[in-house]
């Protein structure tokens, strides 16, 4: 197991287009790092440069303290799991898992031991004699993961491994991958365009946009303290609402009414004119269901509901609003880039499933104004981001993860010692 360091990595193709542009990223030994972003952001290209399938135009790739720019993939001791499984159809599950060991001319006893260990971890024992064509999508992906495990590599690399699975199976496989990584404590880099996978799997998440890093942080920091409009719009489902706002002292005037700012936020937006207010759907509530002691902590407004969606445990209300043309264009451009129609001039409000708010009628909503963010529509910067609070969230997550890795390795060493004692 090893750390991975990327120093000013650039990848340009023949036409000079920078698919990856000046990326510097340090991945700690044992860390689960997610590379996420929309199609074409450079995440898969970056992963392929780590493993050696793409040449690096400039910059340094360092794995385990060794610069590997000029090393072939087979000399980097990395295991990669692909989107399409890449299994050999004529080989059994056992032989597919054993394939990298056969190439390395590993002894038969050692091959059998490692394949059986991987089958134990992935619950594949009853399928070892079957061919890939007779397996489900989830089983095939576990076989591909088994082949990665037996190599005892420095790091695991996953390139959108769950994108071919249905929604229910993706959820199951996410849990299996997380459990496996925690158990092995191995450095892992995982590429996905699915922000749900990013938020549920990673210790830290690296958000990429057009080949450049936007923010690297724990999932919670990304959610609560996004650095700009792009990150705020990409992370979260449904995404953050963006409302046009004018500043008047410590008050923001929005299409839904006034929002009072605390002293820190008011100071951050002083001197600005037209801004964008970022509000998560769950920061709203049906005002009739809010406790009276809580109401003064937020703002209450009335708006006409266009559409409602009841989901059982919650429901969404869609509220259209008017916005200046410049703001409409900004949101339309961001929607296209993120492939999300939800960022148009409508607010999505998440309310309790017991709410009696109905579409086509006016309703009263309560907003937790302590949690709003304010963005500069020109630069996209989050003017009210609390960098210190965000850094603390990531620090706590990192400390917790280091402790988990140490425990996993201690347990693994204990199990190996017991195995040796039993063999003796």
Secondary structure, DSSP 8 states (H G I E B T S, - for coil): ---EEEEEEEEE-TT--EEEEEEEEEE-TT-EEEEE-STTSSHHHHHHHHHTSS--SEEEEEETTEE-TTS-GGGS-EEEE-TT----TTSBHHHHHHHHHHHTT--HHHHHHHHHHHHHHHT-GGGTTSBGGGS-HHHHHHHHHHHHHHTT-SEEEEESTTTTS-HHHHHHHHHHHHHHHHHHT-EEEEEES-HHHHHHH-SEEEEEETTEEEEEE-HHHHHHS-SBHHHHHHSSSS--EEEEEEEETTEEEETTEEEE--HHHHHHHTT--EEEEEE-GGGEEEGGGS-HHHHTTSEEEEEE--EEEE-SSEEEEEEE----HHHHHHHHHHHHHHT-GGGSSEEEEEEETT----TTSEEEEEE-GGG-EEE-TTT-BBTT--HHHHHHHHHHHHHHHHHHHHHHHHHHHHHHHHHHHHH-
